Amino acid sequence: MRQKPQRILFHLFLLIGFICLLLVSKMVNLVQSVLKKELLEGKDENRIFP
């Protein structure tokens, strides 16, 4: 019965990591869209972003 707390902690850690990954991907998408807008409004270098 000593492995149960460790297992719970492991699952909690996985969940936190998954949430962090989701947040990071959302932030990256946001930054990319902002960069796309700036590039489209400014220079014609939108070919960098597919």
OpenMM code with the backbone's topology and positions (N, CA, C; nanometers):
from openmm import Vec3, app, unit

residues = "MET ARG GLN LYS PRO GLN ARG ILE LEU PHE HIS LEU PHE LEU LEU ILE GLY PHE ILE CYS LEU LEU LEU VAL SER LYS MET VAL ASN LEU VAL GLN SER VAL LEU LYS LYS GLU LEU LEU GLU GLY LYS ASP GLU ASN ARG ILE PHE PRO".split()
positions = [
    Vec3(0.0835, -0.1218, 0.0000),
    Vec3(0.0000, 0.0000, 0.0000),
    Vec3(0.0865, 0.1262, 0.0000),
    Vec3(0.2181, 0.1074, -0.0027),
    Vec3(0.3053, 0.2246, 0.0051),
    Vec3(0.3203, 0.2912, -0.1324),
    Vec3(0.2875, 0.2197, -0.2390),
    Vec3(0.3044, 0.2748, -0.3742),
    Vec3(0.1883, 0.3643, -0.4148),
    Vec3(0.0783, 0.3606, -0.3409),
    Vec3(-0.0397, 0.4366, -0.3845),
    Vec3(-0.0154, 0.5883, -0.3838),
    Vec3(0.0385, 0.6448, -0.2755),
    Vec3(0.0640, 0.7907, -0.2786),
    Vec3(0.1592, 0.8295, -0.3919),
    Vec3(0.2604, 0.7471, -0.4162),
    Vec3(0.3545, 0.7764, -0.5257),
    Vec3(0.2816, 0.7777, -0.6591),
    Vec3(0.1903, 0.6816, -0.6751),
    Vec3(0.1164, 0.6722, -0.8008),
    Vec3(0.0282, 0.7951, -0.8192),
    Vec3(-0.0371, 0.8387, -0.7126),
    Vec3(-0.1231, 0.9578, -0.7194),
    Vec3(-0.0384, 1.0800, -0.7564),
    Vec3(0.0774, 1.0926, -0.6929),
    Vec3(0.1660, 1.2054, -0.7234),
    Vec3(0.2095, 1.2011, -0.8695),
    Vec3(0.2388, 1.0808, -0.9190),
    Vec3(0.2821, 1.0659, -1.0578),
    Vec3(0.1723, 1.1101, -1.1541),
    Vec3(0.0473, 1.0675, -1.1248),
    Vec3(-0.0642, 1.1074, -1.2106),
    Vec3(-0.0872, 1.2582, -1.2032),
    Vec3(-0.0736, 1.3142, -1.0838),
    Vec3(-0.0900, 1.4587, -1.0669),
    Vec3(0.0160, 1.5326, -1.1485),
    Vec3(0.1390, 1.4825, -1.1423),
    Vec3(0.2489, 1.5436, -1.2170),
    Vec3(0.2224, 1.5373, -1.3673),
    Vec3(0.1719, 1.4220, -1.4138),
    Vec3(0.1388, 1.4075, -1.5557),
    Vec3(0.0312, 1.5069, -1.5960),
    Vec3(-0.0709, 1.5216, -1.5115),
    Vec3(-0.1813, 1.6127, -1.5411),
    Vec3(-0.1305, 1.7562, -1.5501),
    Vec3(-0.0457, 1.7952, -1.4534),
    Vec3(0.0086, 1.9319, -1.4532),
    Vec3(0.0939, 1.9543, -1.5785),
    Vec3(0.1741, 1.8549, -1.6136),
    Vec3(0.2571, 1.8661, -1.7331),
    Vec3(0.1727, 1.8809, -1.8591),
    Vec3(0.0621, 1.8042, -1.8643),
    Vec3(-0.0265, 1.8103, -1.9809),
    Vec3(-0.0900, 1.9484, -1.9924),
    Vec3(-0.1358, 2.0029, -1.8786),
    Vec3(-0.1974, 2.1366, -1.8775),
    Vec3(-0.0940, 2.2408, -1.9210),
    Vec3(0.0288, 2.2273, -1.8711),
    Vec3(0.1352, 2.3215, -1.9082),
    Vec3(0.1606, 2.3158, -2.0590),
    Vec3(0.1622, 2.1934, -2.1144),
    Vec3(0.1840, 2.1790, -2.2583),
    Vec3(0.0730, 2.2469, -2.3367),
    Vec3(-0.0520, 2.2295, -2.2907),
    Vec3(-0.1654, 2.2926, -2.3586),
    Vec3(-0.1508, 2.4443, -2.3552),
    Vec3(-0.1164, 2.4975, -2.2375),
    Vec3(-0.1015, 2.6425, -2.2239),
    Vec3(0.0108, 2.6936, -2.3140),
    Vec3(0.1225, 2.6224, -2.3155),
    Vec3(0.2369, 2.6645, -2.3973),
    Vec3(0.1995, 2.6642, -2.5454),
    Vec3(0.1283, 2.5592, -2.5897),
    Vec3(0.0907, 2.5531, -2.7316),
    Vec3(-0.0050, 2.6666, -2.7671),
    Vec3(-0.0956, 2.6998, -2.6733),
    Vec3(-0.1879, 2.8115, -2.6975),
    Vec3(-0.1104, 2.9423, -2.7079),
    Vec3(-0.0126, 2.9601, -2.6177),
    Vec3(0.0680, 3.0821, -2.6204),
    Vec3(0.1454, 3.0916, -2.7516),
    Vec3(0.2029, 2.9793, -2.7960),
    Vec3(0.2803, 2.9782, -2.9208),
    Vec3(0.1902, 3.0150, -3.0379),
    Vec3(0.0684, 2.9588, -3.0407),
    Vec3(-0.0258, 2.9915, -3.1485),
    Vec3(-0.0579, 3.1404, -3.1466),
    Vec3(-0.0789, 3.1951, -3.0265),
    Vec3(-0.1112, 3.3370, -3.0129),
    Vec3(0.0044, 3.4216, -3.0660),
    Vec3(0.1264, 3.3882, -3.0229),
    Vec3(0.2443, 3.4646, -3.0655),
    Vec3(0.2609, 3.4556, -3.2171),
    Vec3(0.2409, 3.3354, -3.2729),
    Vec3(0.2551, 3.3189, -3.4179),
    Vec3(0.1529, 3.4038, -3.4923),
    Vec3(0.0284, 3.4064, -3.4437),
    Vec3(-0.0741, 3.4854, -3.5123),
    Vec3(-0.0401, 3.6344, -3.5042),
    Vec3(0.0106, 3.6778, -3.3887),
    Vec3(0.0489, 3.8192, -3.3739),
    Vec3(0.1635, 3.8520, -3.4694),
    Vec3(0.2626, 3.7625, -3.4760),
    Vec3(0.3753, 3.7849, -3.5671),
    Vec3(0.3272, 3.7879, -3.7115),
    Vec3(0.2356, 3.6974, -3.7456),
    Vec3(0.1808, 3.6949, -3.8815),
    Vec3(0.1162, 3.8288, -3.9144),
    Vec3(0.0354, 3.8798, -3.8225),
    Vec3(-0.0329, 4.0080, -3.8445),
    Vec3(0.0694, 4.1191, -3.8660),
    Vec3(0.1712, 4.1237, -3.7793),
    Vec3(0.2721, 4.2294, -3.7898),
    Vec3(0.3469, 4.2195, -3.9222),
    Vec3(0.3788, 4.0960, -3.9621),
    Vec3(0.4531, 4.0786, -4.0877),
    Vec3(0.3665, 4.1159, -4.2073),
    Vec3(0.2371, 4.0808, -4.2011),
    Vec3(0.1473, 4.1131, -4.3121),
    Vec3(0.1274, 4.2640, -4.3223),
    Vec3(0.1160, 4.3299, -4.2064),
    Vec3(0.0959, 4.4751, -4.2072),
    Vec3(0.2239, 4.5480, -4.2463),
    Vec3(0.3379, 4.4942, -4.2010),
    Vec3(0.4650, 4.5602, -4.2290),
    Vec3(0.5289, 4.5067, -4.3553),
    Vec3(0.6364, 4.4279, -4.3363),
    Vec3(0.7086, 4.3743, -4.4513),
    Vec3(0.6337, 4.2556, -4.5119),
    Vec3(0.6707, 4.2224, -4.6341),
    Vec3(0.6054, 4.1106, -4.7033),
    Vec3(0.6881, 3.9837, -4.6823),
    Vec3(0.7021, 3.9428, -4.5556),
    Vec3(0.7820, 3.8248, -4.5225),
    Vec3(0.6956, 3.7166, -4.4590),
    Vec3(0.5688, 3.7095, -4.5000),
    Vec3(0.4801, 3.6098, -4.4411),
    Vec3(0.5090, 3.4701, -4.4951),
    Vec3(0.6050, 3.4567, -4.5877),
    Vec3(0.6385, 3.3239, -4.6401),
    Vec3(0.7143, 3.2418, -4.5357),
    Vec3(0.7646, 3.3080, -4.4303),
    Vec3(0.8343, 3.2364, -4.3230),
    Vec3(0.7358, 3.1444, -4.2511),
    Vec3(0.6131, 3.1946, -4.2321),
    Vec3(0.5107, 3.1157, -4.1636),
    Vec3(0.4199, 3.0507, -4.2672),
    Vec3(0.4173, 2.9186, -4.2691),
    Vec3(0.3323, 2.8501, -4.3674),
    Vec3(0.1838, 2.8730, -4.3429),
] * unit.nanometer
topology = app.Topology()
chain = topology.addChain("A")
for resn in residues:
    res = topology.addResidue(resn, chain)
    for name in ("N", "CA", "C"):
        topology.addAtom(name, app.Element.getBySymbol(name[0]), res)
